Amino acid sequence: MYIVTNSIRVKKGYSGKLVERFKIRKGIEKFPGFIRLDLLVTDGLKDYDEVRVYTTWENKESFEGWFHSDVFQKAHENRKQHDYVIGNQVSFHELAYSYVKEDERAVENL
């Protein structure tokens, strides 16, 4: 699996507004190879809020297909209009190991 993290810094008090924007998906959920989208709000920051957007893909090629698609371009065409966004940093990860507890049994991936 391939995981892409976008750490987005926003003005203090605006994390909820950014989260709401991401809840309105614009096609990523239908894209081949997409697995999941997770949003995490960083706790305890004083100067700004931070929302980490994690997208999980079957593989790197699936992510790259989405990133270079018209679906991606259309979903991101208005992103510069939001003055509460301070900046962001994107990082890319190959999943090396995963442990998931399901009911009373554990499932190990990879």
DRENTILO-729395 format. One record per residue (C-alpha): residue number from 1; residue in three letters; x, y negated, z. Coordinates in steps of 0.1 Angstrom, whole numbers. Last residue first. Layout:
BEGIN
ATOM   kolfi   bavex      xx      yy      zz
ATOM     NUM     ala       X       Y       Z
...
% end
This chain:
BEGIN
ATOM   kolfi   bavex      xx      yy      zz
ATOM     110     leu      24      74      49
ATOM     109     asn      -7      71      70
ATOM     108     glu     -12      85     105
ATOM     107     val     -47      93     117
ATOM     106     ala     -54      96     154
ATOM     105     arg     -82     116     169
ATOM     104     glu    -108     106     195
ATOM     103     asp    -128      82     173
ATOM     102     glu    -104      69     146
ATOM     101     lys     -71      56     158
ATOM     100     val     -51      43     129
ATOM      99     tyr     -13      44     126
ATOM      98     ser       4      29      96
ATOM      97     tyr      39      31      83
ATOM      96     ala      61      15      56
ATOM      95     leu      35      -8      40
ATOM      94     glu      53     -28      13
ATOM      93     his      51     -65      22
ATOM      92     phe      49     -99       5
ATOM      91     ser      51    -133      21
ATOM      90     val      33    -166      14
ATOM      89     gln      39    -198      33
ATOM      88     asn      13    -226      36
ATOM      87     gly       9    -263      40
ATOM      86     ile     -10    -291      58
ATOM      85     val     -45    -282      47
ATOM      84     tyr     -70    -307      62
ATOM      83     asp     -70    -327      29
ATOM      82     his     -89    -300      10
ATOM      81     gln     -90    -310     -26
ATOM      80     lys     -58    -291     -34
ATOM      79     arg     -76    -257     -33
ATOM      78     asn    -101    -266     -60
ATOM      77     glu     -89    -242     -88
ATOM      76     his     -80    -213     -64
ATOM      75     ala    -110    -189     -71
ATOM      74     lys    -109    -197    -108
ATOM      73     gln     -72    -190    -112
ATOM      72     phe     -75    -158     -92
ATOM      71     val    -104    -145    -113
ATOM      70     asp     -86    -156    -145
ATOM      69     ser     -60    -131    -136
ATOM      68     his     -22    -134    -129
ATOM      67     phe     -26    -130     -91
ATOM      66     trp     -52    -102     -96
ATOM      65     gly     -28     -81    -118
ATOM      64     glu       1     -89     -95
ATOM      63     phe     -19     -75     -65
ATOM      62     ser     -28     -43     -84
ATOM      61     glu       8     -39     -95
ATOM      60     lys      21     -42     -60
ATOM      59     asn       1     -12     -49
ATOM      58     glu     -33      -1     -34
ATOM      57     trp     -38     -37     -22
ATOM      56     thr     -42     -53      12
ATOM      55     thr     -49     -90      15
ATOM      54     tyr     -39    -108      47
ATOM      53     val     -48    -144      53
ATOM      52     arg     -32    -160      83
ATOM      51     val     -50    -191      96
ATOM      50     glu     -29    -216     115
ATOM      49     asp     -41    -246     136
ATOM      48     tyr     -19    -276     142
ATOM      47     asp       2    -293     168
ATOM      46     lys      -5    -272     199
ATOM      45     leu      -5    -236     187
ATOM      44     gly     -20    -212     213
ATOM      43     asp     -37    -185     192
ATOM      42     thr     -31    -179     155
ATOM      41     val     -64    -174     136
ATOM      40     leu     -64    -141     117
ATOM      39     leu     -83    -134      85
ATOM      38     asp     -83    -100      69
ATOM      37     leu     -91     -90      33
ATOM      36     arg     -93     -54      22
ATOM      35     ile     -86     -27      -4
ATOM      34     phe     -82     -44     -38
ATOM      33     gly     -68     -20     -64
ATOM      32     pro     -92     -31     -92
ATOM      31     phe    -108     -65     -85
ATOM      30     lys    -143     -64     -72
ATOM      29     glu    -135     -78     -37
ATOM      28     ile    -113    -105     -52
ATOM      27     gly    -143    -119     -71
ATOM      26     lys    -150    -153     -55
ATOM      25     arg    -154    -144     -18
ATOM      24     ile    -173    -168       4
ATOM      23     lys    -158    -157      38
ATOM      22     phe    -126    -175      28
ATOM      21     arg    -142    -209      29
ATOM      20     glu    -157    -201      64
ATOM      19     val    -122    -193      76
ATOM      18     leu    -109    -226      64
ATOM      17     lys    -136    -245      83
ATOM      16     gly    -130    -225     114
ATOM      15     ser     -93    -233     113
ATOM      14     tyr    -100    -271     111
ATOM      13     gly     -97    -281     148
ATOM      12     lys     -60    -292     145
ATOM      11     lys     -50    -299     110
ATOM      10     val     -43    -268      89
ATOM       9     arg     -14    -245      85
ATOM       8     ile     -19    -215      61
ATOM       7     ser       0    -183      65
ATOM       6     asn      -6    -163      33
ATOM       5     thr       2    -126      39
ATOM       4     val       3    -101      10
ATOM       3     ile       1     -64      18
ATOM       2     tyr      10     -36      -6
ATOM       1     met       0       0       0
% end
